[in-house]
Amino acid sequence: HTIADIPVHYGIIISSVIVTLYTMTGGMWAISVTDFIQSVMIVVGLIWTAIVVTGKAGGIHEIFNSAPEGYFRFIPEADPSAIVHYLVAWSILGLGSLPSQDIFQRVNSARNEKAAVRSTYIASFVYLILAMLPLYIALSANILQPGNHYEDTQTILPSIVSGHTTIWVQTVFF
């Protein structure tokens, strides 16, 4: 929808057909290769976007200084509602990923138990670092698009990328 300006339900159908076809054709190998290529493109796109956005916003300090009060709070306030929301978010993000098929595929295909454990810890650390990039890019919206109150927070990142980067960055990012 963001890139091709087609209705979301058509995009879902088209994507489903493509994924089904390459999975049926290539099996697990096709999925692994596609995951690898997508992961590399996502990381390169996020890093490139973060660099461009940092320059346009006036630097890292400007972006961090534009953060709303409490933006970097890691522990919830001593309010029962805030604590419940905090625990729910961690449960969904942390525990919800454990039964994920891709994790089982990678752990079960490791050469031994030690490699499976080590790679899980390394992947967790890398994932945590890379997960901060979209948050950083979205934070730059305070400077690059001041006063823009997004009805759907899912549109912040595509809006920043579409409005403040070159076609090359957009191509890699999207």
C-alpha positions in Angstrom: 0.0 0.0 0.0 2.8 2.4 0.9 4.9 1.8 -2.1 2.5 0.9 -4.9 -0.6 2.7 -3.6 -2.8 -0.4 -4.0 -5.4 -1.5 -1.4 -4.0 -3.5 1.5 -6.1 -6.6 0.9 -4.7 -6.8 -2.7 -1.2 -6.5 -1.4 -1.8 -9.3 1.1 -3.2 -11.6 -1.7 -0.3 -10.8 -4.1 2.3 -11.4 -1.3 0.6 -14.6 -0.2 0.7 -16.0 -3.8 4.4 -15.1 -4.3 5.5 -16.6 -0.9 3.4 -19.7 -1.5 4.9 -20.2 -5.0 8.6 -19.8 -4.0 8.0 -22.1 -0.9 6.4 -24.8 -3.0 9.1 -24.5 -5.6 12.2 -24.3 -3.4 11.2 -25.7 0.0 13.1 -24.9 3.1 16.2 -23.8 1.1 14.1 -21.1 -0.7 12.8 -19.9 2.7 16.3 -19.8 4.2 17.8 -17.9 1.2 14.9 -15.5 1.1 15.2 -14.8 4.9 18.9 -14.2 4.6 18.5 -11.8 1.6 15.6 -10.0 3.4 17.5 -9.7 6.6 20.6 -8.2 4.9 18.4 -5.7 3.0 16.5 -4.7 6.1 19.7 -4.1 8.1 21.3 -2.2 5.3 18.1 -0.1 4.7 17.8 0.7 8.4 21.4 1.7 8.8 21.4 3.8 5.7 18.1 5.5 6.6 19.4 6.2 10.2 22.5 7.8 8.7 20.6 10.0 6.3 18.0 10.9 8.9 20.6 11.8 11.4 22.2 14.3 8.9 18.9 15.9 8.0 17.8 16.2 11.6 21.0 18.0 12.7 22.8 15.1 14.4 22.3 12.5 17.1 22.1 15.0 19.9 19.3 16.9 18.2 17.3 13.7 17.8 17.8 12.5 21.3 17.1 16.0 22.7 13.7 16.0 20.8 12.5 13.0 22.7 9.4 13.5 24.8 9.6 13.3 28.6 9.9 9.7 29.7 10.7 8.3 26.2 13.8 6.5 27.5 12.1 5.1 30.6 12.8 1.4 30.8 11.1 0.6 34.0 7.4 1.5 34.3 6.1 4.0 36.8 4.8 2.6 40.1 1.3 2.6 38.8 -0.6 -0.8 38.6 -1.9 0.0 35.1 1.6 0.9 33.8 3.1 -2.2 35.3 0.5 -4.5 33.7 1.0 -2.8 30.3 4.8 -3.3 30.7 4.4 -7.0 31.6 2.0 -7.5 28.7 4.4 -5.9 26.2 7.3 -8.0 27.4 5.2 -11.1 27.3 4.0 -10.5 23.8 7.4 -9.4 22.4 9.6 -11.8 24.4 7.6 -14.9 25.1 5.5 -14.6 22.0 8.6 -15.1 19.8 9.6 -18.4 21.5 7.2 -20.7 19.6 8.1 -19.0 16.4 8.8 -21.5 13.5 11.9 -19.7 12.3 13.6 -20.0 15.7 12.8 -23.7 15.9 14.2 -24.2 12.4 17.5 -22.5 13.2 18.0 -24.1 16.6 17.1 -27.6 15.3 19.4 -27.3 12.3 22.4 -26.2 14.3 25.4 -28.6 14.1 25.3 -29.3 17.9 23.7 -28.1 21.2 26.6 -25.7 22.0 26.2 -24.0 18.6 22.5 -23.7 19.0 22.8 -22.0 22.4 25.6 -19.7 21.4 23.9 -18.6 18.2 20.7 -17.9 20.1 22.5 -15.6 22.5 24.3 -13.8 19.7 21.1 -13.5 17.7 19.3 -12.0 20.7 22.0 -9.4 21.2 22.1 -8.5 17.5 18.3 -8.4 17.4 18.2 -6.0 20.4 20.7 -3.6 18.8 19.0 -3.7 15.4 15.5 -3.3 16.9 16.6 0.1 18.2 17.2 1.5 14.7 13.5 1.9 13.8 12.8 3.5 17.1 15.7 6.0 16.5 14.4 6.8 13.0 10.9 7.3 14.3 12.2 9.6 17.0 13.6 11.8 14.3 10.0 12.6 13.2 9.9 15.1 16.1 12.4 17.2 14.1 11.8 16.2 10.5 8.0 16.4 10.7 7.2 18.6 13.7 3.5 18.8 14.7 2.5 15.8 12.7 0.3 13.7 14.8 0.1 10.3 13.3 -3.3 8.5 13.5 -1.5 5.2 12.8 1.9 4.9 14.3 2.7 2.2 11.7 3.0 5.0 9.1 5.8 7.0 10.9 8.7 5.0 9.5 7.5 4.8 5.9 6.6 8.5 6.0 10.1 9.5 7.2 11.7 7.2 4.6 9.5 8.4 1.7 9.7 12.1 2.6 13.4 12.5 3.7 15.5 10.0 1.7 16.6 9.5 -1.8 15.0 6.9 -4.2 18.1 4.6 -3.6 17.6 4.6 0.2 13.8 4.1 -0.3 14.4 1.1 -2.6 16.8 -0.6 -0.2 14.6 0.2 2.8 11.3 -0.9 1.4 
